[in-house]
Amino acid sequence: MVEHVVIGAGSIGSNVARLLVERGHNVRIITRSGSGPEHPLIDRVAADASDPSSLTELSRGAQAIYHCANPPSYTEWERLLPPLQAAAIAAAKANDAVLALTGSMYAYGPQPGGLMTERTPMAATGHKGRLRKRMWEQALAAGIRTVEVRGSDYIGRGANGIYSLLVEPALTKGKAAWITGHLDMPHTFTVNTDMAQALVTLASEERAWGRAWHVPSPPAITIRELAGRYATAAGRPPIKLIQLPRFVMRAAGLVVPIAREMAEMDYQWYAPFHMDATETAGTFGLTPTDLDTAVRDEVS
């Protein structure tokens, strides 16, 4: 019998599945392609997770459902995320399963001083942040056992983030990296395996249900510092970083949809951005992975 269902096999979903099978649990991963880690305790299923009937049937007997799917492009969020959320809620309700949601900082919107705690009100002004806020409120109103675990931008092996998108190509080619953000603003980064650990832990903790929590993460660091640590870990000279003027992406957004979506979130990169997870750490004893350990693992 399947004990846990994981929706999505990206960086977070795959790490959640690995962590669960390490503990001896049976896991079913649901993706459109049937992808995911290979393991005797992992059942990989190709299905449309946004179909409530299909997801409900595939989740029969599950103790917990982990919603770790995220469209790769901002331009697809409004179309793809609401059906996935509705199906996950329906499956959790039909099977009396805990629904663990992979969240982000988007619902808070810009905050004075850039500090977000687990008690910060959701005050997003952009449409993606408002969407995240609505989806969490939908889960809370559904009458199910649910928890949302919020992390910042991911680092770690397999993460689709600053290293894979910007730093690694520059290191490989010996060229400069163009950065759409201030190079010297402190920013919290979350290790992807820490997000997985928090999801699995909080899904099993009744104390966690019914509210959102933050993933304990390493202290905030600037893009310049982080890029330097990646270069050191790779045994290569530091790369040159070029900060794009802020207006460039906003101007491009007038005609390029993805640029417009990125510009909406650029407040995260031009001011301090601190995610505080003191309450989660104190309540559940979770601690962040050392930053340099995560960096070395990602470049190896």
N, C-alpha and C positions, 0 to 999 in steps of 0.2 A: 504494500500500500504506500502511496506517495504521502510523505509527511509534510513536505514543503514545496511550494510552487514559486518559481522565480520567473518573472516576466522580463525578458531582455537578457542578452548575453554579451553586453559591452563590458567596459572596465569594472563597473560596480556589480552587475548581475553575475558575471563570471566569478568574481571574488567572493560574493555571497555564497554561491553554489559550492565553491571549493571549501570554504570555511565550514559549511554545514556537513559536507561529506567527511571532512576530517574528524568531525564529531560523531560519525557513524549514522547520519540521517540519510534517508532516501529523498532525492530531489528530482523534480521535473522542471526543466527549463523550456519555456515557450518562446519561440521567435518565428518570424515569417519563414526563415530559411532552414530552421532546425539546427542552428549552430550552437556552439557552447563547448565548454571543456569536456574532454572524454574521461569517463570514470565509470566503474561498474555500478556505482550508486546513483549515477546521473542518467535520467531518461530525457533525451533531447527530442522535442516535438516541434514539427513545423505546423504552425496554425496562426490564425489571425486573433491576437489577444484582445482586439477591440470588439470582437463578437461576444456579447454577454453569454449567449447560450453555449458556445464552444468553450469559453474560458471557465464557465461554471462547471461543465462536465469534466473538463481536464483537471479541475481542482477538487474533485470529489475526495473527501477524507483528509484534506490538507489541514494541518494545524495553523499554518501561516502562509500568506501570499505576499511576496516581496515585489513591489512595482518598481523595477529598475530600468524601464524602457524610456528612452528620450530621443525624439527625432533629431537627426544629425544637423538639420538646418533650422535656424530661427524662423525662417519663412514658412515652415510646416507646423509650427506649434499650434496655432489656432485651429487648424484642420484636424490634426492627428491626436493631440493630447486629450481633449475632452472625451472622445469615445473610449480611449484606453482607460481613463479614470472611471468612467461610468461602468465599464465592463468589470474592472477590478473590484469596485464597490459591490456590484451585483453578485459576483462570484464569492466574495467574502461573506456577504449576507446569507446567500443560499447555503453555504457550507459551514457557517458559524466559525469562520477562520479569522485570525488576526490579519489586518491589512497594514503592512509596513511600507511607507511611502518614502522614496528618495527625493528629498527636497533640496532647496537652494536658498540663497540670500535674496533672490529677486523680489519676493513678496514684501520686503521691508521698504524698498525704495531708498533714495538718498537719506542718510541720517546725519544729524549734527555731530561733527567730530568724527564721523565714519565708524562709530562703535555700535555693534549690534549684539545684544544679549538675548537669552532665551525668553525674556519678558518684553522685548521691543515690539511695539504694535506694528502690524502690517499696514504700511502706508504707501505702497507703490503707486506711482503716477503713470508709468509706462504700461503699455498693453500686455507685455509678457509678465510683468510683475503682478498686474491685476488678475491675469489668468491663473497664476500660481496661487494667489490668495483665494480666488473663487473655488479652485479645485480642493484646497484644504478645507475650506468651509463646507463644501459639498460632502466630503468624507466625514467630517464631524457631525453633520446633520443626518447622516444615514442610519444611525442607530447600530453601528458596528463597533467592534473593538479595533481601534486604529491608532497609529502613531506616525508622525512625520519626522524624519531625521534630516536635518539641514546641514550642508557642508558648503565650503567655498570652492574656488577653482581647484581642480584636481591636479596632483602630481603623483608620481609612482609608476611602476612598470605597467605598461598598457594604457596609461591615461591619455586621453585625447586633449592635450593641454599645451601649455606654453613651450614645453620641451619638444614634443613631437611636431608641433606646428611651426615653431619659429626658431628655437635654439638648435635643435639637431640638424636641420638642413644647412644652417649657417656654419656649424662646426664641421660638417661633412665636406662642404664645398670651400671652406676657408673664406667665406664672404660675410658681409655685414647682415644683421637682422634688422628689419624695419618693424618698429614697435608702435602699436596704436594705443599708447598710454604713457603716463609720466614715468620716467625711468627710476625716479628716486622717491616714490611714495610707498610707504609700508602697506603691504597687502597680505591678508591671510590666505594661505594655500592649505588645502586638505589632502592628506594622503589617501588614495583610493581604498587601500586595505583597511584604513581606520574607519572609513564610511561603512564598509562591509561589516566590520566588527560591531559598530554601533547599531546597524540595522538588525543584525542577528540577536544581539544582546537585548535591545529594547523591545523587539517583537515578543520576547519571552517573559518580559517583566510587566506585570499588571500595573505597577507604579508608573510606568511610562505611558500607558494608553490614554488617549483623549487629549493629547497636547503635542507640541513640537519641541524637539531638543536639538542641540548643536553637537557636531562631532568635535571632540577634543583634537586640536590641530597645533602644529608647531607655531612658535611666535611669528608674527607678521614680518615679512622681509621684502625688500625692494626688488623690482625686476632686475636691476643692475647686479645686485648681490646674488640673486638666484642664478642668473646666467653665468656669473663667475664661478659659482659652486659646481654647476654642470660642467664647465670647461675643466675645472680641476679634477673632477671625478673621471672625466674622459681622458685625462692626461694630455690635454691640448691647450694651446694659448687661448686667453680670453678672446671672445669674438667682439667685433665692433657693433655697438647698438646705435641705431639711428631712430630718434623719436619723431614720428610723423606729427606735423601740426594738427591740432585737434579739429580744425575746420575741414581738413581734407576728407575725412570719412563722412562728415555731415553734408558736405557739398556733394560727394558721390552718392549719398543717400537720396538725393533728389531724383535720381534716375536708376539707381541700382538697389533693388529691394534688400539684399543681404547687408549692404553697407548701411542702409537706413536702420535695420534691426540692430546692428552692432553699435551704431551711434547712440541709440536709445539707452544702451547699458554702459556708455563710456564713463559715467560718473564713478563707477567702481575703480577706474584706473587713473583718474586725475585728481584724486584726493585720498587721504588715508582710508583704509578699508579693513577694519578689525572685527573679526568674529570671536566673541567670547563664549566659551563653553564650560565655564566654571561650575554651573549647576549640574550639567551632565556628568562631569568628571567626579564631582563630590557625591552625587547620588548613586552612581553605578560603578565607580572605581575605574573608569576608562581613562587611558592615558594615550597621548599622541606618539606616533612613531617619530624617532629622531629625524630631523630634516636631512642631515647628511646621509643617513642610512637610506632614506627613501630616494635621494638623488643618486647615490651609487647604484642602487638596485635598478633605477630607471635607465641609466646609461649602460648597464652591463649587458 
